[in-house]
């Protein structure tokens, strides 16, 4: 299963995705714009099977 991502806002107001590890610490923080476009480019297993 994919890591759960929570959204935050940077000091400049841009939307961010924060990925946390099992202990709740930040593992990765990336801009929503970049993360979302990467998600759109990828196809899920269900989409590939069609």
Secondary structure, DSSP 8 states (H G I E B T S, - for coil): ----EEEEE-TTS-EEEEEE-TTS-EEEEEEHHHHHHHHHHS--HHHHH-
